[in-house]
Amino acid sequence: MIELQSPANDETISTLTDVQKDFIRNRSFEKLRANDEELVDWLGLKQNMEGENSHPLPVEFKWTSDDKSRVNFVLQIATDRSFKHLVRQTLVRKQEASIFNLENGREYYWRVFIEDTPHDDAEVRSFSTAMDTPRWIFIDGCTNVRDCGCWMTASGRRIKQGLLYRGSEFNRHHAITPAGRYALVHDLHLKTDIDIRGKTEIHSGFVPPLDENGIKWINIMVEPYGEIDKPEWRKQYREYFTFLSNPNIYPAYCHCWGGADRTGTTSFLLGAILGMSDEDLILDYELTSCAIYGARKRNFKLFNDMLNVLDRYPGGSFAEKGTAYLRDIGVTEKTLDAIRNIFL
């Protein structure tokens, strides 16, 4: 007989760590190794592995069994009590399992049974994940990975999760593990790797790091911050946002090197056209401070270079100014509407 222990029935679970919660509440940069030198080093990012606070907590499952033999347990997690919509099935020998990357704000059902045994009468419990923002993602070997969704917009609509993820690269300065690859394919169901790094980072003989997993790689180079106003990069940002208007590319993962500056700029502009509040747009940028590449602050000079570009456009919010900027660089209204229809 198997008896389920945790999560408790109908429990709501947050996957935010205490450090992440404290950062969101207080913007505690002094606890995250911030110093002025780190703030300007986006061209030569230095890793500080002791500062890794971007990984979420897993949902912890525990149970007991009176079967003392060495058996394999099957943990199933579904979005319905009949388990027709299975989201995870994990084979484990221990009477516990740690599961990452469940969606936020969802009700789940779970059960455990011994492999190759009848299980229709297995105990079923439910739990819910908290609707936290951000939704941090754990990809082993990577840093600063999070869902671009979950945020509320000024219109009262929520940005869909599970469509676009942002984070660090998978190779060169990082070494994604087999477990990380498995999560991208089986947890996130990734279709597209949107690489926004430059030519010097994509050397001759480059092989897309996820090619063997059947994930399409595309390179759309951009530069961050105030560079968005230069003609060559205005063209690239137009190409990037036109690409985002294709619903067939999702789920997708956008990255530069650390997921901080170039990725931070593209994410800021995407959040703007979707209608995120000024405060949430800035918070989303600053959340990179929880990763290994140093702090990102709202008073960071380069970040303000971008805001100064946007301030030249009409509107009372970054959402309005960012939308006006994208229109000015040639992103059509049809494209903007297509992106909103995908994400909202």
N, C-alpha and C positions, 0 to 999 in steps of 0.2 A: 504493500500500500504506500502511495506517495501522498504526503501532506505538504501543501504549499505554505510557505512562510512569509515571503515578502517579494514584491510589494504587497501591502495590505489591500484588501478589497476596497475599491473605490478611492484609493489613495491618489493624490495629485503630486507629481514629482517634478522638481526643477533640476535641470542639468547644468545650471550656472554654478560655478565655484564661488566660494566666499570672496576671493580676490576679484573676480569678475563682477559680482554684485556690489562690492565696495567701490569698484571703479565707476560703475554706472551711477551709483548714488553720489559719490564724492569727488570723482575725477582725481584719484589719489596718485598723482604722478610721482611724488616723492617715494612711494612704495614700489614704483615700477622702474627704478634706475634712471630716471630722466636727468639729462644734463644738456646744456646748450650745444655742446659739440655734436651730440647725437642727432640733434634736430636738423642739421644741414647736410648729413652724409648719405643722401639717397643714391649717389653714384658708386659708393663703395661700402655697402652695408656690412657691418660687423655683427656677427652672431654673439649673443649672450645666452647660452643654454640655461643658465640659472634663472633667467628671466622669462622662461616659457610659462605663460599663464593663459594661452589661447585654447588649450584643450578643454573640452567640456567634461562633465561628470557622466559616467555611464548610468543606465538604469540597472540596479543590482537585483538579481533574481536568486532566491534561495528556497530550498525545499528539503524535506527529509524523506527517507525511504526505509522500510523494514527489510528490504532485500539486501542482504549482506554480501552477496556475490559481486564480482567485478562486472558491472553492466554498463551499457551506454544509455544515457538518458537523452530523450528528445525534448527540447524546449521549443514550443511553438508560440508565436505571437501573431495575432490577427486583428483586423479592424471590425470583425463581427463575431458574435458568439458561436456561430456555426463553423467558423474557421474556413469558410470558402474564400475569404480574401486574406490569405496568409502573407505577412510581410517579412517574417523571419522564421527559419527553422534551423536550429543549432544542435549539433550532436556533442554531448559533453560527458565526461566520466565523473567529474565532481558533482556535488549536489548544490551547485551554484554557477552563475554565469553573469558576466558583465556585458551589457549590450549598449553600443553607441549608435548615435545618428538616427534615432527615431524622430519622427516629425514632432514639432511643438504644437500644443493645443489640440491633441488628438486623444480619443479614448481607444484603449487597446484591451484585448482579451488574451489571456495566456493560460497554458496548461503544460504539464510535464508528464511524460510516460516513458516506459522502458522500451527501447528499440525492439521492433518486430513483435510487439504484443498488442492485443486489443486495447483501444483507448477511447472508445466512444463514451464511456462512463467516467473518464478522467475528470478530476475537479477543475473547474474553470473559474478564474478570477478576472476582475477588470481593474485597470488603473488608467490614469490620464497623465499626460505630460503637460506641464504648465506652458501657457502661451508667452514665453519669454522672448525678448528681443535683446541681443541678437540670438540667432540659433547657431551656436558654435558647432563645428563639425570636426570629428577626429579622423584624420588620415595619417596613419603611421608613417613617419619620416618627413612630414610637412608641418608647416606652421601657419598661423593666422588664417585658418580656413573657416569661413562662415557662409551661411545662406544669405542671399540678397533679399530674401522674402521675410515675412512676419511683421514688417513695419506697418503701422497705420498711416494713412494719408489724410490730408486736410479734408478730403471729400467724405471721409468716414469709411473708406474701403481699405481692405488690408492687402498688401502685396503678397502674392502667392509664394509659398515656399516650394522647394524641390525643383525649381526651374534653372536658376543661375546661382552658381557658387563662386566665391572669390577666395584667393589664397596665394600661397607661395608656389614657386615652380616645383617640378618633380625631380629635376636632374641638376647637374653642375654643382650648385651650392647646397643641394638637398639630395637625399637618396631615399626615394620612396621605397617602402618595404613591400614584400608580397602581401602582407596584411593590408597595407595601404591601397595597393592595387585592387585587392578583393573588395574593399569598401567602396572604391570609386565605381566598380562595375556592378556589384550586387546590392550595396546599400543605396547609392546615389543613382544607379542606372545611367551613368554618364554616356552621352553620345558625342559631345564635341569638346575639344581642348582648344580654347581661344587663347593663343599665346601673343601677348602684346609687347614682348621684348624686342630689342633692336638687333641689327645685323651682327654686331660684335658679340652678341650673346648666343647667336645661332650660327655656329661655325660650319665650315665646309665639311661635308660628310655627315651632317646632323641627321639623326634618325629620331622621329617623334617618339618620346618616351612611352606613350601609351598605345603606339601603333599595334603592338602584338595583342592588345586587348580589344581591338576593333573599334577604338575611339578615334574619330576623325580629328586631325590637327589642322588648324588654320592660324596663320600669322598675320596680324594687323598691327604694325608697329605704331606706337604713340609715345609722346613725351608728356610729362605731367605739368600741373600747376600753370604758371603764366605762359608756358609754351603753347597752350591751347589756342592762343591768338595769332600764332605765326602761320602763314599760308600753307606751308607743307604739312603742318599738323592739323590744321582745320580740315584739310582733305582727308587725312587719316581718321579723324573723329567722325566725319561724315560716313566714311566706309564702315567704321565700327558699328555705328548705330543703325545703319542700313542693314548690316548683318544680323543685328539683334531682332529685327522685325520679322525674321523668318521663323515661324513656329516649329519647323522641322528640325532645328538644331538642338532642341532642349531634351533632356537636361544638359546644361553646358557648364564649363568651369573656366573662368577668366583669371589669368595670372600674369604677373611680370616676374620679378626676381623674388621679392619678399611679400608681394601682395599689399604693399604699403602706399606707394606714391603714384605710380602709373595706374595701378589697379584702384587705388583710392580715388583718383581723379575720375576715372570712368564710372565708378560706382556712385560718386557724388552726383555726376550729371544724370545718370540713370534714375537715381532716387529723386532728383529734382523734377524730371519730366513726369514721374509717377505721382508727384504731389506730396512727398515727405516734408515734414516741418523743418524749419531752419535748424532747430535744436537737434532733431534726430539726424539730419544730414551731417552736422558737425560731430555728433556723438559717434556716428558710424565711422567717420574718418579717424577720430581719436581712439577708437577701440583697438587699432593696430598697436597701441601702447602695451597691450597685454601679450604681444608676441615677442619674439627674440631679437627684433631689429631696432630697438630703441623707441622712445616716445614720439608721438605725433600730437601736437597741441594746436588749438585754434589760433594761438598767437605765433605759430611757426611762420616765419617770413615767406617761405615759398608757398605755403597754403594761402596766405593773404595775397600773394601775387595773383593767384587764380581768382580769388574773390574780387580783386580790383578789376580784373577783366570783366567779370560778370556784372559788376556794379555799373558798367557803362551801358548796360541794357535796361530796358524799361521793366518796371514791376516792383512790388513791395516785398517780395520774398525771393529766396534763392530758387524756389520752384519756378516762379515766373521768369526770373532772369536767366536761369539755365535753359529753360524752354526757348526763350527769345534768342539766346546764343546759338542753340542747335538749328533753329530756323535760319539764322543768319549765315551759317556755314553750309547751308544747302540741304539739311535734313527736312524732307517734305512733311506736310501735315498728314498725309496718308501713312507715312512711315511712323510718325509719332503716335498716331491712332492705333496702328498695328501693334506697336510695342505695349501701349496701355491695355489693349485687348488681351494680349498674352499674359501680362503680369497682374492685372487687377481683377 
